[in-house]
Amino acid sequence: MKRSSKTAGTSFYNTILKATPQELIDALGKPDYFDNTGMSKTNMEYSLETSNGIHFTIYDWKEYRPLHMDERIEFHIGGFNGTQTEEAKWEVISLWVNKLK
């Protein structure tokens, strides 16, 4: 999985990933955007591309508070359609599980 600059126009298709901010950082590295003040609609966001070339985003949405790094929340996955966001979710989960081994 690599970073993407082609995520403009992605949308939320009801695909979520329950994780802590620290779990995502451990699996995906430093977020592309991280301002954990709670002053914006998002505190952290990734722009990524799957191994199959699917461009997508992962972000918290409207928490409006600083996130605790060990707090499990719902992260939204944005993409160009629901099938792609589900595929992206499972690739992130697979990567996450493999990093735990």
C-alpha positions as CSV (number, residue, x, y, z in Angstrom):
1,M,0.0,0.0,0.0
2,K,1.3,3.4,-0.9
3,R,0.4,7.1,-0.6
4,S,-1.9,8.6,-3.2
5,S,-2.3,12.1,-4.7
6,K,-5.4,11.0,-6.6
7,T,-8.1,11.0,-3.9
8,A,-9.8,14.2,-4.8
9,G,-13.5,13.6,-5.3
10,T,-13.7,10.5,-3.1
11,S,-16.9,10.0,-1.1
12,F,-18.1,8.1,1.9
13,Y,-20.0,4.9,1.0
14,N,-20.9,3.7,4.5
15,T,-17.6,1.8,4.8
16,I,-16.0,2.2,8.3
17,L,-13.1,0.8,10.1
18,K,-13.1,0.6,13.9
19,A,-9.6,1.3,15.1
20,T,-7.5,3.4,17.4
21,P,-5.5,6.3,16.0
22,Q,-2.3,4.5,17.2
23,E,-3.3,1.2,15.5
24,L,-3.7,3.0,12.2
25,I,-0.3,4.8,12.7
26,D,1.3,1.4,13.5
27,A,-0.2,-0.2,10.4
28,L,0.0,2.7,7.9
29,G,2.7,5.1,9.2
30,K,2.3,8.8,9.8
31,P,-1.0,10.2,8.6
32,D,-0.9,12.7,5.7
33,Y,-2.9,15.1,7.8
34,F,-2.8,15.2,11.6
35,D,-4.1,18.1,13.7
36,N,-5.5,16.4,16.8
37,T,-7.1,19.6,18.2
38,G,-10.8,18.8,17.5
39,M,-11.2,22.1,15.8
40,S,-11.9,20.6,12.3
41,K,-14.1,18.0,10.8
42,T,-11.2,15.6,10.8
43,N,-8.2,15.1,13.1
44,M,-6.3,12.7,11.0
45,E,-6.4,11.5,7.4
46,Y,-4.6,9.2,5.0
47,S,-4.7,9.3,1.2
48,L,-3.7,5.8,0.0
49,E,-3.7,3.4,-3.0
50,T,-4.2,-0.3,-2.7
51,S,-2.1,-2.9,-4.4
52,N,-4.8,-3.1,-7.1
53,G,-4.7,0.7,-7.8
54,I,-7.7,1.8,-5.8
55,H,-7.3,5.3,-4.5
56,F,-9.0,5.9,-1.1
57,T,-8.9,7.9,2.1
58,I,-9.2,7.0,5.8
59,Y,-10.3,9.7,8.2
60,D,-12.1,10.3,11.4
61,W,-15.3,12.4,10.9
62,K,-16.8,15.1,13.0
63,E,-15.5,14.0,16.4
64,Y,-14.9,17.7,17.2
65,R,-12.6,16.8,20.0
66,P,-9.0,15.7,20.4
67,L,-8.7,11.9,19.9
68,H,-7.0,9.7,22.5
69,M,-4.4,7.6,20.8
70,D,-5.7,4.4,22.4
71,E,-9.4,5.1,21.9
72,R,-11.3,2.9,19.4
73,I,-13.4,5.0,17.0
74,E,-15.1,4.7,13.6
75,F,-12.8,5.8,10.8
76,H,-14.5,6.5,7.5
77,I,-13.1,5.1,4.2
78,G,-13.7,7.3,1.2
79,G,-13.5,6.2,-2.4
80,F,-15.1,6.3,-5.8
81,N,-17.7,3.6,-5.1
82,G,-18.7,1.2,-2.3
83,T,-17.1,-1.8,-3.8
84,Q,-13.7,-0.1,-3.9
85,T,-14.0,1.2,-0.3
86,E,-14.8,-2.3,0.9
87,E,-11.8,-3.7,-0.9
88,A,-9.6,-1.0,0.5
89,K,-10.9,-1.7,4.0
90,W,-10.0,-5.4,3.8
91,E,-6.5,-4.6,2.4
92,V,-5.9,-2.2,5.4
93,I,-7.1,-4.9,7.8
94,S,-4.9,-7.5,6.2
95,L,-1.9,-5.1,6.4
96,W,-2.8,-4.4,10.1
97,V,-3.0,-8.1,11.0
98,N,0.3,-8.9,9.3
99,K,2.0,-6.1,11.2
100,L,0.8,-7.6,14.5
101,K,2.5,-10.9,13.7
